[in-house]
Amino acid sequence: MEFKDYYQILGVERDASQDDIKRAYRRLARKYHPDVSKESDAEARFKEMKEAYEVLKDPEKRSAYDQFGANWKAGQDFQPPPNWQREYSFGGGGESFGDAGQFSDFFETLFGQARGEGFGGFRTGGRMKGEDINASVTIPLEDAYRGASRTITLEVPEADTDGSVRRRRKTLNVKIPPGITAGKRIRLEKQGGPGFGGSPPGDLYLAIDFEPHPFYRADGRDIHLELPVTPWEAALGRKVKVPTLGGAVDLQIPAGSSSGKMLRLKGRGLSGTPPGDQYVELKVVVPPASDEKTRELYETLERGHSVNPRAKLGV
């Protein structure tokens, strides 16, 4: 039976986030849907994509696929371990895989016999690699920029001496690589569920999320910042200091700028190949006429200019 690489079919990496998988499926579905596609193999490609998405969109199905697929290579014949569905029981959830019969023999072999039996429980009795565990960790944006080491505590399954599985709290040191983006996963090898019958433990996958930042917003590797400027800085054009994750830099504001103008600081986002940029959106802040001198200056401007900023509105 031919092994199907679901990640390759959707064109995503094995550590792709759920959002990445969804976007890839939607993009390909628009291209190969039989009702709209002119490709000669559209129907077959669409069926194959649907099969891949059916598995990878669900974290538990994906975890099982990753476990059995750890040593497979595309093009090889696949045979699941003998009696694997009895030894590794997906009981207790009541989750259905849907109509697996409409998919390939490979999908049917992996999941078809388990229809109506949700993932989750273990039943020992043979060799079985430990369960991969998916968790999430929220970090400051600065840690993603510089890289960091974090200590996390979470509950993981552990095999007891009698073979039963219980959950215990586990503390791990995690290295955050510089330039990691929200949604990416860090793999901690053999830190997942226990193996059975002498098989190795599973892996732990940590999905990265960012803490809200008081003035930065991340979009992939790009960083966005709203920068307050004075009316004279915007009107006359001035060089001002701008904060970045790597420290303050000088930015030249073009003369005649207004609120909403976007300026780019190349390479000042999160590191990577290529690195991200920082986008600076200007916000003109008008000082209040709170004293007589400021009020006189505003009145002088009013007398000296006949500009009507509402003219394009017809008033």
Secondary structure, 3 states (H helix, E strand, C coil): CECCCHHHHHCCCCCCCHHHHHHHHHHHHHHHCCCCCCCCCHHHHHHHHHHHHHHHCCHHHHHHHHHHCCCCCCCCECCCCCCHHHHCCCCCCCCCCCCHHHCCHHHHHHHHHHCCCCCCCCCCCCCECCCCEEEEEEECHHHHHHCEEEEEEEEEEEECCCCCEEEEEEEEEEEECCCCCCCCEEEECCCCCCCECCCCCCCEEEEEEECCCCCEEEECCEEEEEEEECHHHHHHCCEEEECCCCCCEEEECCCCCCCCCEEEECCCCCCCCCCCCEEEEEEECCCCCCCHHHHHHHHHHHHHCCCCCCHHHCC
